[in-house]
Amino acid sequence: MISFKYELFAGAEHFPVHLQYGYHDRSLYVHSHEDFCELVIVLDGSAEHIVNNSCYSISKGDVFVISSGTGHGFLDPDRLRICNVMFRPEEAFRRIYDLRQIPGFQLLFVLEPSIAGNEQFHSRLKLEGKDFTSAVSLMDGIMEEYTSKRSGWRDIVISGFVQLCVMLSRLYPEQTAERGNTPLMLAEAAAYIENNFTSQISIGKLAEISGYSQRQTVRLFKRIYGMTPTAYIAHLRLKRAKEMLASGSTSIAEVSWACGFDDQNYFSRFFRSCTGMTPTEYRNIGDHPHRKV
């Protein structure tokens, strides 16, 4: 299976979002993306979408995300026209505030790409009516800026891409009719963490939200997010601490409290164990590594 690199499409430009329209009248062989994800909106036509070892039908209005390392292709397309948004999530979503707190974002951009090869999963996002028209109109505007390269185009493209992601993330839960048969409740648990990681969060609470047992919640969360809920909470606290320390205007005690640590000494030990330096040392270095996270 061929694995494509981002630079093949975006060239030497290191901008983290690349947009293109595609038309397929022949089957597209299964391939993967080495270092980027892909947001796809089906504008017209239909095809069988191959994802890893599964295959399902797609048609006008379908929206899906393919994560890096996932094999996918199109079989027997019938005038299939799509919009492709290739992006590097670590960079494209670097300075967002609320997006990860939306359950639909966790569902569309994180959970669904992790389980899209499961034949039992059928709750894909489909745009219809005014929602489809609004998304396509927004996409056209972003594409126009991307191709024209007028002054300020990068800011408009990034802001437009984030706006599109928010729009899709808001719509997804609204279309999920049978919550118990979808990963939506696990997505809601992840969104709950994003909204409340500075507070004490128990596995029991997350299990209550997700609808799974505590053991299943931890197992599924680790499979999809690559770490346990407890480790994920610690990751978010560390990230917030780095951001606050980089600003240079908040005391260590205030950073500790704002990130959910009641004990400043414990916070300092935790921070040093994760970064190899104390909060003060981290604040004093010039080029903070978290800016690349």
N, C-alpha and C positions, 0 to 999 in steps of 0.2 A: 504493500500500500504506500503510495506516494504521500509524503508529508511536506506541505508548503510552508515557507517562511514568510513573515509579514513583509519583508523588504521586497519580495517578488512583486507585490501589488503596489506598495507605497513608495518603492524606490528608495533613494537615499534620504528622503524626507523622514524625520523622526517623529513627525506628528502622529499622535496615538489613535487617530480615527481615519479610516479610508472608506470612501463611499463609491459604489458603482451600481448601475443597473445591468441586469443580465437577461438574456433570452435563450431558452433552451428548446430546441426541437429534436435533439438527439439525447440519448441517455448520457449522463455524466458519471464517469467512473468513481468508485469510492476512493476518497482521499481524506487526509486529516490536516489540521493546522498545528504547526509546531509551537508557535509562540504568540498566538492571538485567538480571540473568539470572534464569532460571526453572528450578527443579528440579521435575520432574514424576514422580509415581509413579502408574501406572495401577492403580486399585483393583478395577475390574470392567469388563466389556464389551469392546468393540473398536472400531477405526476405522482409516482410512487416514490416516497422518500425513504431511502435506506439509511438506517442509523445503527452502526455496529452490526448486530445480527438480526435486527428487526426491520420491518418495512410497513409503512402506513401511507394512506392517501393524503395528499395536500392539494389545496385549491385556493382560489382567490380569497384573500382575507386572513389566511393562516399566518401566524407569527411564531417563530421559534428561534432559539439561541443554540448554537453549536459551540461547545467549549473546546479548548485546545486538547489535542490527543484523541478526539472522538472521530471515528471514521464515518463519513456520510457521502451520499451521492443521490442522483435522480435517475429513476428508471421509467422508461416509456413516457416522457413528457409530451403533453399536448398543448402546444403554444404557451409554454410556461414562461411567464415574465416575472422577475423578482427584483427586489431591491436588497442589495447586500451592504451591510455596515460592518466592516472589519475593525476591530478595536482591541487595544491592549488595556484590560480593565484596571490594572494597577496605576496606570497613568491617566486614563480617561476619567476615572472616578476618584482621582486623588483628592480633590478639594470639594467634595460634595458634603452636604450636611444631613439631609433627611431621607435621601433615596433608599439607603439600606434599612431604614426603619419601616418601609412599606412592605407588608407581607407579600404583595404581588411581585416586588423586585426579587425577594428571596426565592419565590416560586419560579419566576420566568428565567432569571439570570443565574441562579445557583442550583436549586433542587431539580428543576426539569432537565437541564443539560446532564445532570448526573444520572438520571434514571430514564432518559428518553429512549434507550434501547430496550426497555421493558415493555413487552407487548400488552401488559395489563394497564399501562398508563395511557389514558385517553383524554386528559383534560387540557389540551393545548388551547392557547389563546386564538380566537378567531374574530377579526374585525368585520363589522357589517354596518351598513347605512352611514350615518353621520360620523361614527367613530372611524370607519375606514377612510372616508373623505378627509377628515381632519388629519389623520396620520399621514396620508399620502401628500396632502398639501404642505404639512410641516416638513416632510422628507424632501419634497421638491425645493422648498426654500433653502434647506440646508445644502442640498446638492448644488444649487445655483451659486451659493457662496463658495463652496468647495472648488468648483470648477473655474469660477471667475478669478479667484485669488486677489480680490480687491483688498485695499487696506483694512485691517481688522478682521479679516475672514476667519482666522484661527479662533478668535474669541467667540464669534458668532456660531461657528460650526460646533465647538465644544458645548456652548450653552444650548444650542438647538438639539444636539444629541442627548444631553441630559434631560431636556424638556420632553423629548420623545420617549425616553426611558421612564420618566415619571408618568406620562400619559398611559403607556402600556402597563406599567405596574399598578396603576389605579384601576384599570379596566379588568385585569385578570381575575381578581377575587370575585368581582361582580358576576362573572360568567360561570363560576363554579357552583353548580346546583347541589351536588351531593358531596358535602364536605368530607364525610367519613370515608369516601372512596378515592380521595385525592390526597396529595401531600400538603394541601393548604394549611392544615393545622400545625404541621411541623414548621412550615414557613412562618406561621404566626408566632411560634415559639422563638424562632430565630429573630424575628422582628422585635419581639418582646425584649430579648437580650439587648439588641441594639438601642432600644429606648430606655433601658433600665440598668445598664451594666455598672453604673456607679453605686447601685444599691445592692443589698444582699438578695441573691436569687437562688432558690433551692431547686434541685433536680425535680422534687415533687411538684413544684409550681409549673415547671416546663412540661412535665408529663401530663399535668392537668390540662394545659393549653393544647398540647399536641394530640391528646387522645390515646397515646401509647402508654405502656408501662414505663416505669423509670428506667429499667434495664434496656428496653427497646429504644427509648428516647436517646439514651447515651450512645447506643450502638449505631442507630441511624444517623445521628448528628455527626458522629466521628467518621462514618463512612462518607458522608456528603461534604462536610466541612474540613475533614482532615485532622480534627482534634475534638476532644470532649467539650461539652458545654462549659465546664469549669475552666479549661484551658483557653477557650474562646473568649470568655469573660476577661481573663487575665490579659489576653492579647489586646482587647479593646481598651482596657485600662492603661496598659503600657503605651499604646498609640496615643491616647489622649494626653498622658503625662508628657510624652515627647513633644507634642504640639504646644502644650502650655509652657514647658521649659524653654522651647525655642523662641517664644515670644519675649522672654526676658523680663516681663513686667509683673510676674506673680511669684510670691514667696514659695519656698519648698513646702512649708506647712499648708499653704492654700492649695497647692497642686495636689498634695497628698489627700486632703479632704475632698477636693473636687473630683478626684478619680476613684473615690470609694474606699480609701484607706483611713481607718480611724487612728492608726498608730503611725506617726511619721517615721519612727525608727524602722518599723517593719517595711514601710514603703521604700525607704532608702536601701534596705537589704534586698528587697524584691527587685528594685530597679537595677541594682548593681549585678545581681545574679543573671539578669536578662541581657544587660548591655555591656558588662565589664567595667562600668564606671559609675560613680555616684551621680545623683541628680545635679549636684553643683558642677561636677566635672563636665557632664554632658552639656549643661547650659553654657559653659565657658568655651566649648569648642566652636570654631567658626562655621564649618559646613556641616549642618546636622544631617546625619544619615537618614532620618525619618522622612526627609523631603523626597526621597526616592521610593518610599514605600507605597 
